[in-house]
Amino acid sequence: MQTDAPDTHALSADIATLLDAPAGGVGAPSLSELEDTLTTGYARALALEAERDRIERALLDATGPERAKLNRRLERVAGELTDLRRLLVPLRSRARAVRSLTIS
């Protein structure tokens, strides 16, 4: 199964929008929005990790043009995973902060 790059990019854009929104008050994302997006982000990261592992296994037997194609896919997937993880860290912090305000 190959992950859908546009979905990863759309998810990253959604996360960036949430992170750019005000932390509180009018226009601030709800805890539910933050947690739903965080869950979707973790699921996407797991899918990217699984794809990366499959590509790495396929590379063991690949030669010639197929190996080059797999290396390009591996670079793309690894880049998407790195970028997504970079966005998930501050999103998790934002959700934690909102959750602590909700519980207080």
C-alpha positions as a Markdown table, in Angstrom:
| # | Residue | x | y | z |
|---|---|---|---|---|
| 1 | Met | 0.0 | 0.0 | 0.0 |
| 2 | Gln | 1.4 | 3.4 | -1.0 |
| 3 | Thr | 0.4 | 6.4 | 1.1 |
| 4 | Asp | -1.3 | 9.3 | -0.8 |
| 5 | Ala | 1.2 | 12.2 | -0.8 |
| 6 | Pro | -1.5 | 14.9 | -1.4 |
| 7 | Asp | -3.3 | 13.6 | 1.8 |
| 8 | Thr | -0.2 | 14.0 | 3.8 |
| 9 | His | 0.3 | 17.5 | 2.4 |
| 10 | Ala | -3.3 | 18.4 | 3.1 |
| 11 | Leu | -3.0 | 17.1 | 6.6 |
| 12 | Ser | 0.2 | 19.1 | 7.1 |
| 13 | Ala | -1.6 | 22.2 | 5.9 |
| 14 | Asp | -4.5 | 21.5 | 8.3 |
| 15 | Ile | -2.0 | 21.2 | 11.2 |
| 16 | Ala | -0.2 | 24.4 | 10.2 |
| 17 | Thr | -3.6 | 26.2 | 10.1 |
| 18 | Leu | -4.4 | 25.0 | 13.6 |
| 19 | Leu | -0.9 | 26.1 | 14.9 |
| 20 | Asp | -1.3 | 29.5 | 13.3 |
| 21 | Ala | -4.7 | 30.0 | 14.9 |
| 22 | Pro | -5.0 | 32.0 | 18.2 |
| 23 | Ala | -4.3 | 29.9 | 21.3 |
| 24 | Gly | -7.4 | 31.1 | 23.0 |
| 25 | Gly | -10.5 | 33.2 | 22.5 |
| 26 | Val | -12.3 | 33.8 | 19.2 |
| 27 | Gly | -10.9 | 31.7 | 16.3 |
| 28 | Ala | -9.1 | 29.3 | 18.6 |
| 29 | Pro | -9.4 | 25.7 | 17.7 |
| 30 | Ser | -11.3 | 23.5 | 20.1 |
| 31 | Leu | -9.7 | 20.7 | 22.0 |
| 32 | Ser | -11.7 | 18.2 | 19.9 |
| 33 | Glu | -10.3 | 19.7 | 16.7 |
| 34 | Leu | -6.8 | 19.6 | 18.0 |
| 35 | Glu | -7.1 | 16.0 | 19.3 |
| 36 | Asp | -8.8 | 14.7 | 16.1 |
| 37 | Thr | -6.1 | 16.2 | 13.9 |
| 38 | Leu | -3.4 | 14.9 | 16.2 |
| 39 | Thr | -4.9 | 11.4 | 16.0 |
| 40 | Thr | -5.1 | 11.7 | 12.2 |
| 41 | Gly | -1.5 | 12.9 | 12.2 |
| 42 | Tyr | -0.3 | 9.9 | 14.2 |
| 43 | Ala | -2.2 | 7.5 | 12.0 |
| 44 | Arg | -0.6 | 9.1 | 8.9 |
| 45 | Ala | 2.9 | 8.9 | 10.5 |
| 46 | Leu | 2.4 | 5.2 | 11.2 |
| 47 | Ala | 1.3 | 4.6 | 7.6 |
| 48 | Leu | 4.4 | 6.4 | 6.4 |
| 49 | Glu | 6.6 | 4.4 | 8.7 |
| 50 | Ala | 5.0 | 1.2 | 7.4 |
| 51 | Glu | 5.5 | 2.3 | 3.8 |
| 52 | Arg | 9.1 | 3.2 | 4.5 |
| 53 | Asp | 9.7 | -0.3 | 6.0 |
| 54 | Arg | 8.2 | -2.0 | 2.9 |
| 55 | Ile | 10.3 | 0.1 | 0.6 |
| 56 | Glu | 13.5 | -0.7 | 2.6 |
| 57 | Arg | 12.6 | -4.5 | 2.4 |
| 58 | Ala | 12.0 | -4.2 | -1.4 |
| 59 | Leu | 15.3 | -2.5 | -1.9 |
| 60 | Leu | 17.1 | -5.6 | -0.6 |
| 61 | Asp | 16.2 | -7.4 | -3.8 |
| 62 | Ala | 15.9 | -4.6 | -6.3 |
| 63 | Thr | 18.4 | -3.8 | -9.0 |
| 64 | Gly | 18.8 | -1.2 | -11.8 |
| 65 | Pro | 15.9 | 1.1 | -12.6 |
| 66 | Glu | 13.6 | -0.5 | -10.0 |
| 67 | Arg | 16.2 | 0.2 | -7.3 |
| 68 | Ala | 16.4 | 3.9 | -8.4 |
| 69 | Lys | 12.6 | 4.2 | -8.3 |
| 70 | Leu | 12.4 | 2.7 | -4.8 |
| 71 | Asn | 15.2 | 5.0 | -3.6 |
| 72 | Arg | 13.2 | 8.0 | -4.9 |
| 73 | Arg | 10.0 | 6.8 | -3.1 |
| 74 | Leu | 12.0 | 6.2 | 0.0 |
| 75 | Glu | 13.3 | 9.7 | 0.0 |
| 76 | Arg | 9.8 | 11.1 | -0.6 |
| 77 | Val | 8.3 | 9.1 | 2.2 |
| 78 | Ala | 11.1 | 9.8 | 4.6 |
| 79 | Gly | 10.8 | 13.5 | 3.9 |
| 80 | Glu | 7.0 | 13.5 | 4.4 |
| 81 | Leu | 7.5 | 11.6 | 7.7 |
| 82 | Thr | 10.1 | 14.0 | 9.0 |
| 83 | Asp | 8.0 | 17.1 | 8.0 |
| 84 | Leu | 4.9 | 15.6 | 9.6 |
| 85 | Arg | 6.7 | 14.7 | 12.9 |
| 86 | Arg | 8.0 | 18.3 | 13.0 |
| 87 | Leu | 4.4 | 19.6 | 12.9 |
| 88 | Leu | 3.0 | 17.0 | 15.4 |
| 89 | Val | 5.3 | 18.1 | 18.2 |
| 90 | Pro | 3.9 | 21.6 | 18.6 |
| 91 | Leu | 0.4 | 20.4 | 17.9 |
| 92 | Arg | 0.7 | 17.9 | 20.7 |
| 93 | Ser | 1.9 | 20.8 | 23.0 |
| 94 | Arg | -1.0 | 23.0 | 21.9 |
| 95 | Ala | -3.5 | 20.2 | 22.7 |
| 96 | Arg | -1.9 | 19.6 | 26.0 |
| 97 | Ala | -2.1 | 23.3 | 26.9 |
| 98 | Val | -5.7 | 23.5 | 25.9 |
| 99 | Arg | -6.5 | 20.3 | 27.8 |
| 100 | Ser | -4.9 | 21.7 | 31.0 |
| 101 | Leu | -7.0 | 24.9 | 30.7 |
| 102 | Thr | -10.2 | 22.8 | 30.2 |
| 103 | Ile | -9.5 | 20.6 | 33.2 |
| 104 | Ser | -8.5 | 23.5 | 35.5 |
